Amino acid sequence: MRQLLKQFVVKYVGGHERTLDPTDSHEKYKKSGLTEEEAVLIRRKIKNAFDENKIYRNNTLCLDDLSDHIKENRYKVSQVINTFFSKNFYSFLNEYRIEEAKDLLVEDPSLSVKAIMYEVGFNSKNSFYSAFKKTTGYSPNDYRTAVNTGFDRQQEMQMA
């Protein structure tokens, strides 16, 4: 199984590639006891919680809440996020929130930026604007305007 898993590469929301062997990713996890099979299962549960259950919309969500939701040990959940997705929990969480915010900004122009901010799980205008600009290079209002006025397709692809 170990040899088989090492052959595969996973693409995730951020577009980076990671091997399926979580023990190869971080020296600090070498003795964690997390097996490859457990890691793959936990990764699937995390993806389901975010993609299907949209747990990221909970504005008080923390690692403990996610761990409780998927019924897994918080340290193993953290290890899977760090190794499979190459980011910490809050970066992973914000990535999902910003992706949905981008969709809502384009799909429903009648929604205010503030309403979208709350809808996707942010509590603070500053943290929302900061995360949005870091991800897209635009403020939410500028992003909406740029998309709605048909800015060039190549630029849009870079933001996706």
Secondary structure, DSSP 8 states (H G I E B T S, - for coil): -HHHHHT-EEE-TT--EEES-GGGT-GGGTTS---HHHHHHHHHHHHHHHHTS-GGG-TT--HHHHHHHHT--HHHHHHHHHHHSSS-HHHHHHHHHHHHHHHHHHH-TTS-HHHHHHHTT---HHHHHHHHHHHHSS-HHHHHHHHHTT--HHHHHHH-
